[in-house]
Amino acid sequence: MSRSAAEERGIAVFDRFVARPGSGYIASGFALGWIIDLVERRRPERILEVGSGIGTITSAVLEARDRTGAGGLHVAVEDVPFCLEQFAANLGPRAAEVVVVPRAADVVAAVGHVAFDLVIVDGGDPDDLAPEERHTFTAEDRAAEVAAWVALVAPGGLVLVENTRAAQRRDLEAQTRRRYAHEHVRPADATPGLHLYWFEPSPARRAAAAARGAANRLWFPTGLRVARTLHRRITGRPMARRRAVASGQF
Ligand SMILES: C[S@@+](CC[C@H](N)C(=O)[O-])C[C@H]1O[C@@H](n2cnc3c(N)ncnc32)[C@H](O)[C@@H]1O
């Protein structure tokens, strides 16, 4: 499947979920497309999803696994009651295929010492909560949660961080003693995209990550600025922004 076909699939999942209650912070169509592609290509046997929210990423993963015919363990971390209700409503009977725990620190008690091939991070930060609830989850809680899920990444495993999540990525980078290659997969229109952390990377993986970093430095911000100016001059219209990005409103 090509990247653009995967993104179309991601956008289809986004379009389904964006109409549902609590969709203001769901994953972008771009990130969903990448997740679908990674699941279909790499067929990770054990997936940990931090911040399953209303179930957008969960659905994308379940459907991708259906297409490959390869099942596997799917553990999700979520403790916001509204999200848990919506998750159950949106997934229906398929919710039973996912082990849901309140915190990453609870994963081992629920499923044992499992090493996860793919960890998807889209929650677990104070900013994920409504302003009046942020005091219930501190920066220390965030760091403790990062420590809990980082310890569960399999040798050669992959962590995908949806959107920017700078504080969690700082915690991750500060805490791990393992080798990793970092890639910022940033759409050409400068919407946030996602971050990949390849643990124990091969030389080829390291080279690919370095090449993406070099391409990003060429394109952002100068290349994009030039492209936007040329587009406006030639067409008389501003360059279209990527659609399928959530509103950011609770
Ligand atoms: C970016 S959202 C996760 C969305 C989820 N991955 C999805 O795409 O459906 C991050 C976190 O926001 C928190 N959250 C708190 N209140 C919420 C609300 N009203 N609606 C959605 N998420 C909420 C949840 O804990 C959730 O895990």
Ligand as a Chemical Component Dictionary entry (heavy atoms), coordinates in Angstrom:
data_LIG
# 
_chem_comp.id                   LIG 
_chem_comp.type                 NON-POLYMER 
_chem_comp.pdbx_formal_charge   0 
_chem_comp.three_letter_code    LIG 
# 
loop_
_chem_comp_atom.comp_id 
_chem_comp_atom.atom_id 
_chem_comp_atom.alt_atom_id 
_chem_comp_atom.type_symbol 
_chem_comp_atom.charge 
_chem_comp_atom.model_Cartn_x 
_chem_comp_atom.model_Cartn_y 
_chem_comp_atom.model_Cartn_z 
_chem_comp_atom.pdbx_ordinal 
LIG C1  C1  C 0  -5.244  13.318 22.194 1  
LIG S1  S1  S 1  -6.470  12.560 23.214 2  
LIG C2  C2  C 0  -6.416  10.885 22.678 3  
LIG C3  C3  C 0  -7.275  10.630 21.546 4  
LIG C4  C4  C 0  -7.261  9.213  21.094 5  
LIG N1  N1  N 0  -5.942  8.691  20.808 6  
LIG C5  C5  C 0  -8.090  9.133  19.857 7  
LIG O1  O1  O 0  -7.505  9.441  18.788 8  
LIG O2  O2  O -1 -9.269  8.863  19.978 9  
LIG C6  C6  C 0  -5.515  12.487 24.653 10 
LIG C7  C7  C 0  -6.170  12.238 25.952 11 
LIG O3  O3  O 0  -7.047  13.277 26.255 12 
LIG C8  C8  C 0  -7.747  12.887 27.432 13 
LIG N2  N2  N 0  -9.058  13.500 27.482 14 
LIG C9  C9  C 0  -9.512  14.133 28.567 15 
LIG N3  N3  N 0  -10.726 14.617 28.379 16 
LIG C10 C10 C 0  -11.074 14.313 27.121 17 
LIG C11 C11 C 0  -12.230 14.574 26.317 18 
LIG N4  N4  N 0  -13.267 15.270 26.779 19 
LIG N5  N5  N 0  -12.257 14.118 25.088 20 
LIG C12 C12 C 0  -11.199 13.431 24.590 21 
LIG N6  N6  N 0  -10.076 13.167 25.295 22 
LIG C13 C13 C 0  -10.006 13.604 26.540 23 
LIG C14 C14 C 0  -7.797  11.376 27.398 24 
LIG O4  O4  O 0  -7.162  10.881 28.533 25 
LIG C15 C15 C 0  -7.040  11.035 26.126 26 
LIG O5  O5  O 0  -6.281  9.893  26.277 27 
# 
loop_
_chem_comp_bond.comp_id 
_chem_comp_bond.atom_id_1 
_chem_comp_bond.atom_id_2 
_chem_comp_bond.value_order 
_chem_comp_bond.pdbx_ordinal 
LIG C1  S1  SING 1  
LIG S1  C2  SING 2  
LIG S1  C6  SING 3  
LIG C2  C3  SING 4  
LIG C3  C4  SING 5  
LIG C4  N1  SING 6  
LIG C4  C5  SING 7  
LIG C5  O1  DOUB 8  
LIG C5  O2  SING 9  
LIG C6  C7  SING 10 
LIG C7  O3  SING 11 
LIG C7  C15 SING 12 
LIG O3  C8  SING 13 
LIG C8  N2  SING 14 
LIG C8  C14 SING 15 
LIG N2  C9  SING 16 
LIG N2  C13 SING 17 
LIG C9  N3  DOUB 18 
LIG N3  C10 SING 19 
LIG C10 C11 SING 20 
LIG C10 C13 DOUB 21 
LIG C11 N4  SING 22 
LIG C11 N5  DOUB 23 
LIG N5  C12 SING 24 
LIG C12 N6  DOUB 25 
LIG N6  C13 SING 26 
LIG C14 O4  SING 27 
LIG C14 C15 SING 28 
LIG C15 O5  SING 29 
# 
